[in-house]
Amino acid sequence: MDTPIDQPIENLAFEDALKRLEEIVRQLESGEAKLGDAITLYEEGTRLRQQCAARLDAAQARIEAIRLDSDGRPAGVAPFDAASTRTE
């Protein structure tokens, strides 16, 4: 089994956390990890997934939409509204 990451998950950049999560998925899918190792990997993967989701949520919250005035010129910014971007 690969060694766990050397730093706390909370300190990982999104890309590093995602890369480690992908490594864990490959290891679990291969079926070569012993049961105890697989459980440890699954737990680490769960924490990494949660961290990645939190980072994405934070990034989404920072996205701002430019508001335009009646002439089409930028008139300011508005907070990102995820509901307005969803298509059903």
C-alpha positions as CSV (number, residue, x, y, z in Angstrom):
1,M,0.0,0.0,0.0
2,D,1.2,3.5,-0.7
3,T,2.0,5.6,2.3
4,P,-0.6,8.2,3.3
5,I,0.0,11.8,2.5
6,D,2.6,13.5,4.6
7,Q,0.5,16.6,5.4
8,P,-3.0,17.1,6.8
9,I,-5.7,16.8,4.1
10,E,-6.9,20.3,5.0
11,N,-3.5,21.8,3.9
12,L,-3.5,20.1,0.5
13,A,-4.2,22.1,-2.6
14,F,-7.3,21.0,-4.5
15,E,-5.2,19.4,-7.3
16,D,-3.0,17.5,-4.8
17,A,-6.0,16.2,-2.9
18,L,-7.7,15.1,-6.2
19,K,-4.5,13.4,-7.4
20,R,-4.3,11.4,-4.2
21,L,-8.0,10.5,-4.4
22,E,-7.4,9.2,-7.9
23,E,-4.5,7.1,-6.6
24,I,-6.7,5.6,-3.9
25,V,-9.5,4.8,-6.4
26,R,-7.0,3.0,-8.6
27,Q,-5.7,1.0,-5.6
28,L,-9.1,0.0,-4.5
29,E,-10.3,-0.9,-8.0
30,S,-7.3,-3.1,-8.5
31,G,-8.4,-5.3,-5.6
32,E,-4.8,-5.9,-4.5
33,A,-5.1,-4.1,-1.1
34,K,-5.6,-6.3,1.9
35,L,-8.8,-5.7,3.8
36,G,-7.3,-3.5,6.5
37,D,-5.4,-1.4,4.0
38,A,-8.5,-1.1,1.8
39,I,-10.5,0.2,4.8
40,T,-7.8,2.7,5.6
41,L,-7.6,3.8,2.0
42,Y,-11.4,4.2,1.8
43,E,-11.4,6.3,5.0
44,E,-8.7,8.6,3.6
45,G,-10.5,8.8,0.3
46,T,-13.7,9.9,2.0
47,R,-11.8,12.7,3.8
48,L,-10.2,13.7,0.5
49,R,-13.5,13.8,-1.3
50,Q,-15.0,15.9,1.5
51,Q,-12.0,18.3,1.3
52,C,-12.3,18.5,-2.5
53,A,-16.0,19.2,-2.3
54,A,-15.4,22.0,0.3
55,R,-12.7,23.6,-1.9
56,L,-15.1,23.5,-4.9
57,D,-17.9,25.0,-2.8
58,A,-15.6,27.8,-1.6
59,A,-14.4,28.5,-5.1
60,Q,-18.0,28.6,-6.4
61,A,-18.9,31.1,-3.7
62,R,-16.1,33.4,-4.9
63,I,-17.3,33.5,-8.5
64,E,-19.0,36.7,-9.3
65,A,-21.3,37.5,-12.2
66,I,-20.9,40.8,-14.0
67,R,-24.1,42.8,-14.1
68,L,-24.7,44.9,-17.2
69,D,-26.6,48.1,-17.4
70,S,-29.2,48.8,-20.1
71,D,-26.5,49.8,-22.6
72,G,-24.6,46.6,-22.0
73,R,-21.8,48.1,-20.0
74,P,-20.5,46.5,-16.8
75,A,-22.4,48.0,-13.9
76,G,-21.0,46.0,-11.0
77,V,-20.9,42.5,-9.8
78,A,-23.3,40.1,-8.1
79,P,-22.6,37.0,-6.1
80,F,-22.6,33.7,-7.9
81,D,-26.0,32.1,-7.9
82,A,-25.7,28.4,-8.6
83,A,-29.5,28.1,-8.9
84,S,-29.5,30.4,-11.9
85,T,-27.0,28.3,-13.8
86,R,-28.7,24.9,-13.4
87,T,-30.5,23.4,-16.3
88,E,-33.1,20.8,-15.7
